[in-house]
Amino acid sequence: KNSELKNIHGYSRCDAAGLSNMQLQGAVSIFAVNLKRILKLKGEVCPNEKK
């Protein structure tokens, strides 16, 4: 899922300045990927998910 973080969720470059903002962006990106993974394991459909 590292490629998904980098290519889809913008983990390769930061949109905000400052270390705390970079950490926040990283945490939100990782949270989004983990949430999609949980929903997929539960069998629920994720919006905008490529099949």
C-alpha positions, 0 to 999 in steps of 0.5 A: 500500500506504499504506492497507493500512499505515494501516488494517490494520497500525495505522500510523496510531497507535502502541501504545507510548510513546517514539520507539524503540518507535514506530520499531520498530512502524513497521519491523515494520509495513512489514516485514509489508507487504513480506513479504506483497508478496513472497509474493504475487509468488512466487505463495504464499498469504498467510494472512488475505489478503482476495481 
